[in-house]
Amino acid sequence: SPKDARMSSRSIKLKCYFAVLAFATLMGNGISIGNARANFEEEAKLELWSRGAFDLDHDVNSTFLLGSLMRSGPVSYVRREFLAHRDSQNCDMNGYCRFRGGSQESSAEYEVHVTKKIDELGALFGAPFLEAIEKNKIEHAEDCKKSCEIYYCADPAKPLVPMETLMGETTIKSYSMGSVPPEDFAESFGFPLDIIKVTEHSPLFSAAEAAKVVSDAEAEGVDKNEFQSGKYQLAGDWLVHLPMTREWFNSRLETTFFPLLAHLFPEVISSLSVIRAHSVSLLKYNSSHPRTDVHIDNGILAMTLAMTPVKNYVGGGTYFEHMGADSVLQMDVGHGTFRPGSVRHGGHRVQDGTRYILGAFLLLEDRVEHVRRLKNRGSDLRQAQDLIGAAKHFEWALAMNPKCTTCLKDWAEILLRQKRFQEAEEKILKALALLEYKDSDALFTLGVLLSEQGRDEESIAAYQKSIALNAEDAELCYNLGVKLGERGKTKEEMTMYAKATKANPRFGGAWLNWGTALAEGGDLDDAELMFLRALECEAEIVPKAMINLGLLYNTRGNIMAQTGDMAGASASATDAARYLDEGKSRLDALAADGKLNDDLGKYVSQYRPLRLQNHRLVGQLHAGAGDMPSCEAEFRRATENFPDDSFAWQMLSRVL
């Protein structure tokens, strides 16, 4: 196909460049390749930047790498050779470091670069853009000042401890952050983007030290506090509320974490004195607070510290979406992960036991994160219903960094809301192309977009790709279940609802739909269980579940009456009346609060016919038992409840 032909051509060109590089490396630095080599090198950088393995610590013979496998083999070989040589004095001479993408700017060079870019964009976008940039600077300065009031900040004169002295027996394993560099200062980070750093072997601090920190935090009530984070309920608290924990953290910032960060990220950290701990929390995971959403962090850098031995829990770890659904990074107590804030990750589900982690978002005093701040302000404007202002901020952030994939995704969601489907699809497809289609949220949005346009098969395919990356996204599983149900694939539909409710047991919509699918298939017993589970969910779901239970018990009562089980039929009819009346009362309360949407309105409209059917069933049961006075009383109640309904009067007239 034409697409395959383009891919083949690109691959051949890359192989040719490897051959040139290998030859130049073997012959020394005296060979000039000219413009052709420069073009090949640039294309190779881009190709390598968007590909790659994540395991970088295998020993590989350098002579072997310079052979045919280096020319055409996996990128991982080239990554490993780069890592082996990047600290060498002859790194630039031997050819490997010429793969390094981006620039190695000093703070002064960065300031010149970003000022020039802002001036150019100011001429393009005008005063509103420049005002937003100034606001970024003010907010950044305020955040950095506040950080130093709460957390340790290094003296500019403090020297940086050598890495060997700092680390002792601890080693660092590097992983790629994927195909897209950090959203801010992207030019400063280059190939191989091996900038997820994880400690191994000896921990940074002991298990006993971690246990003391957790014990002090529990004494301060950390395990009693809960808050909502995305779709999940988390336990834990910010260190601003945990003075003993904060005291330990500050001491470790000085002796361990800040020096380590300065060594790990020299591309952007100019000195110890510029690092700021911005938002720091101690989180508790267990079976009732099992995981987080897949998300990005609110800082240029972030770190996660394991505070609990792995033997104390089942599951857990950190999931990096670009590595694949089966790749969960585990850390034992005392170890840490240090990474860019914009890499998508999440806390993996804890199935049993308790896991504590300490997470921190970091700022750099001498570098303003303009992209992140513009994007965050756009998100705030979107929540405030200022969609035009939000879109402007996403546009400005993308002008600062055209590879800001969260900007593209957020802008696409605004366009989706405005029903500008084609424009939204263009944005989301661009984000997915940059991310090599390894973003479950973007694929979810694409699925919604396609569904809105009636492209159901494509929508289902997008949802399925999203689930392959993040099978524990309850909303995603629910949406796919709905689409499969519309296509008549009931078994697959119910499988998705089962996954949704496993991921989030309080996802009421999935319980409702699962029960409805079972009831439509004649399985009233299991349907009843699903509707009863829905009663434990959101306030807007409960009346829906009650109306559904009313219908189910009416149906079951009629079936029992036909088979001669009058006692069972009477009990079912009584349950139906109770749930229908309670459901209607709750719907009325929601209406009084202005919360009655179109969907809830449909349940309101179903109350009258279902309640009349229930009156009829109860009356017929009394008549069948020869109790005509009770039958008449039931039909009179029907006329009192619905005086304008002719059916109620017809029932009464038949027994008078």
N, C-alpha and C positions, 0 to 999 in steps of 0.2 A: 504494500500500500504506500501512498505518498508519505504518510507519517513515518512508516518504517524506514523509508529511504532517507528521510531527513535525519533520523536517529542514527542510522548507519554511517552517514557522512560525518556527523559530529564525532562519533566514536573513532573513526579512522584518523581524523585530524588530531584528536587527543593522543592517540597512539604514536603518531608521527612526532608530536612534541616530546613525549617521553624518550623516544629514540634520540632526538636532538640533545635533550638534557643529559642522557646517559653518556653520549659521545663527548659533550662539553665537559662533563665531570671527569671523565677518564683522561682527557687531554690537558686539563688545567684551565686556567682563567684566561688564556691568551687567544681563544677562539671567539671571533665576533660573528654573531648570527644575523645581526641587522634587524630591519623592521619586521621581517617574516617571523623571526624568533620572538620579538616583542608581542606580535599579534597572537602567536601560538601560546605564549606564556599567559597572556591576559585571559584567553579563552580557557586555558587549562585551569587557571585559578578559579574562574567562575564555575567550571565543571566540578572541580574538586570541592568547592565550597558547598555545593548543593548535593553532594553525595557523601558516603562514608560509613565506615564501621565505627563501633563505639568502644570496643575493647582494644586498648592501645599499648598494653604492657608486655606483649610477647617479644622475645628476643629473635631477631631475624638477621641473618648474615648479610652485611652490606654488599659484598660482591655478588651475592645471589640476587639482591634487589636490583642491581644495575644490569642484570640480564634481561631476558625476554619477558619475565613475569612483571618486572617493573614497568615495562613499556605497555603491557596490556592487561596486567593483573588487577586485583582489587585495590581500591584506594587505601585500604588499611595498611598495606605494605609501605606505601609512601608516607602515610601518617607516622608510622612507627619509626621510619628512618629519620623523618624530620625531628621527632621527639628525641631521638638518640643523639642528634647533632646540633640542636638549636642553641645549646650553651657553649658550643665549641668556638674558640677564637677564629677558626677557619670556616665558620658556618657559611658566611657569604661567599667564600672562595670555592667551596666544594659543590655549590649548586643547590643544595637542599633548601636553604633559607630563602632562595628566590621564589619558592612556592608561597611564602608568607603573603597573604592578601592584606589589603588595607594599608594603613600607615602606622608607624610607631611614633606618634606625635608627643612632644612635651606639652606641659600645661600651657606654656606661652604660645606654642604653635597651634594648639587646639583653640585657644582664645581668638587668635587671628583668623583661623579657618571659620569658626562658628560666627564671628562678627561679620565676616564677609557674606556668609550665607544669609544671615538675618537681614543685612542691608539689601541684598538682592530681592529677597522675598517681601521686604517692606515696600520696595518700589512696585512690586507686583500686586500685593494685597492691600496696601495703604495703611492708614492709621490704626484701624481696629486690630490688625495683626501685630503691629508694634506695641500697642497697648497690652495685648495678651502676653507678649514676650516680657515686657516690664513686670507684669503681674507675676509671671513665672519666677523672675529673679527675686522679687520681694518675698513671695511665699517660700522659695528655697532658702533664702537667708533666715527667715523666721523659723523654719523647720530645723535648720542647722543650729541656730542659737538655742532653741528649746532642747534639742538633743543633748547639748553640752551641759544643760541645767540638770538633766536626769541621768545621763550615761557618761561614761569616761570619754574624754577627748584628750589626745596626746599633745604634749608640749612640742612646738616646732623644733626645739633643739634636741629632742630625744632621738638617739640613734636607732637604726634598725638592726636588730639582732640577726646575725648570720643564720641562714636557713638550717645549716647543720647543727648549730647550737640549739636552735628553737625546736627542731623536730625530734632529735634523739633517734629512737627506734621506729618512729612513725614514718610511714611513706604515703605518697599521694598517687592515687590512680585517676587518670583523666578520661572523661567521656565527652563525646561530641554533643553539642546542644542542638544539633539538627541542621537544617538547610538555610536558616535565616539568622543573621547575627542579632545581637541585642538591639532593642528598639532605639536606645540612645547611644551616641558615640559609636555608631556602627563602623565608622571608618577606622576606629582605633583597634578593633578586633579583626583579626584576619584568620585565614586558613591555618590550621585545620579546625578552628572553632572547638578545640578540645578544652573547653572552659567550664565543664562541670567537674569539680575537683572533690574527690572523696578520700578520706583518710583510711589507711589500712595498717595492719600489724599492731603496733603499740597504740593504745588510745591517747587522746589529747588530755584526758583526765580520768581518774580511776572510778571504778564502780562504787566504791565507798563514798567518794566525793559526790558523785551524782545522787546516790541514795540520800545523803545529807541535804542536798539541795531540794529534792522532792519532798522529803520529810518536813523541811522548813516551810515549803510552799503549801503543803497540806495543812500545816498549822495556821497558815494565813488564809485558808479557805479556798485554795485554788480548785480543789476537787468538788466543791459545792456550787461553783458558778457555771452557768450555761449561757450560750448565745448562739444566734443563728448565723451560719456562714454559707451563703449560697443556698443549696437545697438541703443542707444537713445541719443538724443540731450538734454543736461541739461543746465540750467541757474544757474549762481552763480560764486563764485571765491574763491581762496585760501586766508586764512587770512594773508598770507605774503603780499598780495596786499591791505589789508583792515586795516590800522593802528588803526583806532578808534575801530573797532570790536575786533581787537587783544588785545587792551588795556583792554577792558572789560573781554575778555576771560581769560587773564592772571590773573586778579584780582580774578576771580572765580576759576581758577585752585588752587590758594593758599588757599582760604577760604572754598571752597566747593568740587570741583571735585576730586582733588588729595587725600584729606583725606577720601572722600567717597570710592574711588577706593581701597585705602589701607585697609579699613575695609571689603570691599566686596570680595577681592581676596587675602587673607593672604597666600594662597598656594604659590603664586609666587612673591608677593610684599613684600620685606624684610623691606622697610622703605619708607617714603615719598620722600627721596632724590634720589631714583633710578628711579622714574617715569619720562618719557619724552613724551611730546606731539610732535608727529613726523609730521603728515600731517593733517592739519585742514582746513575745508572749510565750507562756508555758501552756501547752495543750495536752489534754488527757484523752486518749482513745480507749474505748472498750466496746463491748458488744452493743451497748445502747447508744454509743457515740462513736460509730465505727470508722468513719473516713471523712475526707473532704471532697469537694468538687475538684475536677481538673481545672487549674487556674494559673494565673501568673501573679507575681509578687509586686508590691508597690514600692520598688526601689531599684536602683541600677544593679545592685548586688544583693544577695540574700544568703543566709546560712541556716542550716538545720542541724541541731545537736541531739544525739540520742541520749536520753536520760534514764532509760530502763534496759536491763539485760534482755536479750531476745528470748531467753528461756522463760521469761515471765508472761509471754503472750503468744498467741497463734495468729498468723497473718501479719499485717502491718507492713512497714517499709514505704518507700517512696516510688511512685509510678511516674515515669517520664513518657509522655504520650508518643513522642517521635521514635522511641525505641521499640514500640510494639506492645501489644496487650499482655504478653507473657513476661515482659521484662520489669521486674520489681527489684529495686535496689534496697537491700537490707543493710542496716548498720547496727552493730552491737553497742552497748553502752560506752560512752566516752568518745565515740567517733563523730565526725561531722561531714556534712556536704556543704560546699561553698560554690556558688554559681551565679550567673546573671539572673536578675529578677524576672526577665521576660520569657524564660523557658517554661513551657507548659508542663505542669506536674500536679500531683495530688497525693494525699495520704491514703495509702492502700488500706482496704478493710481489715480491721482487727476482729477476728472471730471469737476469741476468748482471751481472758486475762486483761491486763492493763499496760498500756504503752504511753509513756510521757516523752514529748519532744519539746525542745526550745527552739523557736524560730525567730529570726531577726531580719528586718529589711534595712538596707544600708544606703546612705547618701554619701556624696563626695562634695565637700564644701566648695571646692574650686571648679566644679562642673555642674551646671544646671541641666536637669533632665527636661529639656523643652518638649520633646515628643511626648513623654509620659504625662507631663502636666497639661499640655494641650488636650491630649486624649481624655484624661480624667475629667477636665472641665467640660469637655464635650459630653461625656457620660452624665455628668450632673445636670447639664442643660437639657439633655434628653429626658431625664427623670422629671424635670420641671416642665415638661411638655413644650420646651422651646426647641423644636426640631430643626428650624432654620439655623439658629445659633449653634446647635450641636454639630450639624453637618459642616458648618464653616470651620469649626475647631478641628474636626477630623480631616478636612481638606488641608488646613494649615499644617497639621502634624505630618500628613503624608508628603507635603512639600519639603518638610525638614528631613523626612526619611521615607522614600517611596516604598520601602519594604516593611512598613509598619502594618503587620497583618491584622492586629487587633483593631487598628483604625479602619481598615477596609471592612472588617466584619461588622463593627459597630455602625458604620455608615450604611452598609447593606441592610441592616435591620431597620434603620430609619426609612430607607427607600421601600422596604417591604411593608412597613406600616402605612406608608403613603400610597401603597399599591402601584408603585413604579417598578414593576417586576423585572423588566429587562435590565434596567440600570442596576438594580439590586443583584441580579444574577451575574452581571459583569464584574461587580466588586467582589462578590463571594468567590467566584471562579478564579479571579486574580489572586486572592489570598490563598486559596487551595493550591494553586500552581506553585506559589512561592514555598508553601509548606509541604510540597510533595504529597498532598492529599492526606496528611497525617494530623488532622485536627478534627476531633469529633464534634465540637461546637459548630465549626464552619460547615461540616457535612450535614449536621442537623438543620442549620438555617437553610442550606440548599434544599434539603428535603421539604421543608415548609414552603419555600418559594415555588418549587415544582408542583407541590400539592395545590397551592393557591391557583396555579395556572391550569389545573386539571390534568397534569402530566403524571398520572399516578404510578405507572411502572417505573419511571425515572425517579420519582419521589421515594418509592420503596427501595430502589437500589442505593440511593444516597443514605437513607436511614440504616440500611444493612451495613454499608461501609463504615458508618459512624459507630454502630454497635460493635463492629470488629475491633475498633480502637478502644471503646469504653462501654463495655457491656453492662456496667452498673449505673448508667445514667437512666434514672427512673422515667423522666419525661420523654427521653428519646425512645425507650422501649414502649411506652404508652402510645406515642404517636405512630410508631410502626405497627403496633397492634391494631390501632384504628384503621390504618390503611389496608392492612391484611384482611380485616373484617369486612371492609367495603368491597374487597375483591372476592369474598366468599370463602376465604381460607381460614375457617374457624379454628382449626387445631393450632395453626401457626399463630393466629391472633391470641389465643389463650396462653400460649407459651410466652409471648411478649408481656402479657399482663402479669404472669407469674414472675418474670424477671424484674418487672417494674416494682412489684410489691416486695420482692426480696431485697431490692436495692433500697427501697424506702417503704417500710411497712405502713406509713401513714399517707400513702398516695391514694386518696379516696377514689379518684376517677378510674384508676385501674381496677380496684375492687368492684366498683359499680359495673364497669363494662364486662369484666370477667363473669360476674354473676348473671348479667343479662345474656351473655353468650351461652352460659350453661342452661339458663331457664328456657331460652329459645330452642335448645336441643332436648328439652324435656327432663333435664336433671335438676329438679326443684330442690332436692336436699342439699346438694353442693352449692347451688345458687344462693340458698338461704344463708349458708356460712359466709359467702362472699359479701352479701349485703350487710350481715351483722358486723363483719370486720370494717365495713365502710362507716358504720356508726361511730367508730373510734377515731375518725379522721377530721378534716377541716369542717368548720361551722357551716359552710355552704354546701358541703357534701351530705351532711347528716339528714336534712329533710328529703333530699333526693333518695337516699337509702331507705328512709321510712316509707315514702310513697311506693318505691319498688317492693318493699316487704308487704305493703298492703295489697298490691296486685298479686304477689306470689301466694299469700295466705288466702286471698279470695279464690284463686285458681285451685289451690290444694283443697280448700273446703268443698268446692263443687265436685272435684274428683272423688273425695271421700263420701260425699252424699250419694253419688251415683253408685258407689260400691257398697252402700249400706252402713258405712261407719259414721253414724250420726253424731256420736260423742266427739270423734276426731274432727268432723266437719264443723261442729259448734265451736270447739276450741280454736280452730283456724279462723273462723269468721270473727270471733272475739278479738284475736290478735290483729286481724286485718283492720278492724275498726279502730283499735287503739293506735296502731302505727299511722294510719291515714289521718286521724284527727291531730295527733302530735306533729306529724309532718306539716300539715296545713298551718298549725299554730306557729311553727318555726318559720315557715315561708312568709307568713303575715308579719312576723317580727323583722325579718330581713327587708321586706317591702317598706316598713315604717322607718328603717334606717337608710333607705335609699340604695340598698344593695341588691335589688331584684333585677337581674339581667335577663336577657332573652331566654337563656337556657333554663334558668329557674322559673321563668314565666310559663314554660311548657309544662312543668310539673304542677304549677298552680292550676292550669287548665285541665289537667288529668284528675284532679281531686274530685270534682263533682261526679263524673261518670263512674269512677271507681267506688266512691262512697255510696252512690245509689245502687250499684251492683251488690255492695255489701248489705245494704238494707234489705234488698230482695232476697239474698241468700239466707239471712237471719230469719226473715219472715217465713220463707218457705220451709226452713227447718222446724220452726214452731208449728206451722200448719201440718207438716208431715207427722209430728208427734201428737197431733190432735189438740194442741193448745192454741185455739183460735183467738182468745183474748190477747195473748202475748204477740201473736201474729199481727193483730190489728194495732196494738201499741207500737210495734216496730214500724209499720207503714205510716202511722201518724207522726212518728219522729222524723220519718223521711220528708213528710210535707212541711214539718216545722223547720227542718234544716234547709229545704229547698222549696219554698212556697211558690216560686214562679216556674217550677219544673213540672210539666204535664205528666211525665212518667211516674213521679211520686204519687200524684193524685189517682192515676190509673191503678196503681198497686192497691191503694186504699179502697178504691171503689169496688174492687173485686171481692173484698171480704166483708163489706157492709151489707 
